[in-house]
Amino acid sequence: MNNVKKSYVLPIAMMFALFAMISFVTGLSNPLGVIIKNQPGVQNWMSQLGNFANFLAYLFMGLPAGLVLKRKGYKFTALSAIAVGFLGVGIQLISGLMPYTKGDNFLPIFMVYLTGAFVSGFSMCMLNTVVNPLLNTLGGGGKRGNQLIQFGGSLNSLAATIVPILGGYLIADVARATLKDAIPALLIAMGIFAVAFIVLAFVKIPEPHLEKKSEKVVEKDKYSAMSFRHFVLGTIAIFIYVGVEVGIPNFINLFLTAPKDASTAGMAMDAGAAGTVVGTYWFLMLIGRLLGGSLGGKISSRAQLTFVSALALILVVTGIFLPSNISISMPVFKADISFGLQVVPLSVFFFVLCGLCTSVMWGTIFNLAVEGIGKYTALGSGIFMVMVVGGGVLPLIQGLVADLSLSYMVSYWVIAAGLLFILYYATIGHKNVNTDIPVE
């Protein structure tokens, strides 16, 4: 048994690296959005287009990624995802290498960047589809497999913590920053992709669930996961949740780094300092996931989701009404893996605390949505992956609200409305009213 485990040390390490890369590459759209927002003629909603392009890919690739995994196996899917990721990040790198000075036409560079973000999104979707089941298989299933997945999820949260801090450090002076400043972070991503591809290409991966060509096509079922009302509402809840999770930190960053004389009344904070604040939100998500994992066996998904959605709603609504001149010295997670203090508006502190709440929402919503749907759970998982596109749509709407209202605080009503729906799902919408549908 030990020999088997040892033989998979390298692929397990690569899966951990890819777990982190999902968060790293996706999270880059936050600091890059700050750079884009500060180019001439760019509005808040446009700054979220890179994030939108990244998540839009899930809409097209969510279900196909599952089919590729089923028919081609872990190794082919993982290598394909890495290759696509390398290409997507490479295209974004090209946008940073294109000659540009403030005042030039930014549109050609912007379009290249958006193309790269969209291609990267395909990769992130495929990686999300393959890393969880592959880690479980490499660990031999059971407790060992679950342990590897939980550890991979922790690395995912850690990468999400680091990327805004790194991005803020690279941006430095927001007023002068261009996409060229993000090149070091993009090179890191491409380097990790390259190493992971080489290692996985030469390592044997077990394929216990690979579909055999001789398998007969089963008759189409007249029911599906979408036949269950609570599952349909769950897909809406997950769509909204991903948008809430992404929108909260993205607009903290925009608010803190925007000039004080801007129409949306920013705080003119240094990008590096703002990055530590945003990074702390993701760090709290890591803490929340660890707490949620330890309490998951004692507290039901319904109770967890009800509590965290209600608490997050209170924090967001309170933050909206708080005057921006009320400040607090907030503990932040710094780039040197230490803690320090950063003065921020009290409203921002409340928004950051939401990281503890959003941390457990995915798992609890998923558990409630698939409860009682039996054999339709696998297809339901694929549909959930498609609904990750909400992470691109809601921030876009939030940016539009910020532009129309001339206020970042007003834009957080989009977040509040989303949290209200999630609270409804936790208390009422999750109930299975289609118990007459056979699920065996």
Buried (B, 14 or more C-beta within 10 A) or exposed (E): EEEEEEEBEBBBEBBBBBBBBBBBBBBBBBBBBBBBBBBEEBBBBBBBBBBBBBBBBBBBBBBBBBEBBBEBBBBBBBBBBBBBBBBBBBBBBBBBEBEBEEEBEBEEBBEBBBBBBBBBBBBBBBBBBBBBBBBBBBBBEEEBBBEBBEBBBBBBBBBBBBBBBBBBBBBEEBEEBBBBBBBEBBBBBBEBBEBBBEBBEEBEBBBEEBEEEEEEEEEEEEBBBBBBBBBBBBBBBBBBBBBBBBBBBBBBBBBBBBBEEBBBBBBBBBBBBBBBBBBBBBBBBBEBBBEBBEEBEEEEBBEBBBBBBBBBBBBBBEBBEBEBEEBBEBBBBBBEEEEEEBEBBBBBBBBBBBBBBBBBBBBBBBBBBBBBBEEBBEBBBBBBBBBBBBBBBBBBBBBBBBBEBEBBBBBBBBBBBBBBBBBBBBBEBBBBEBEEBEEE
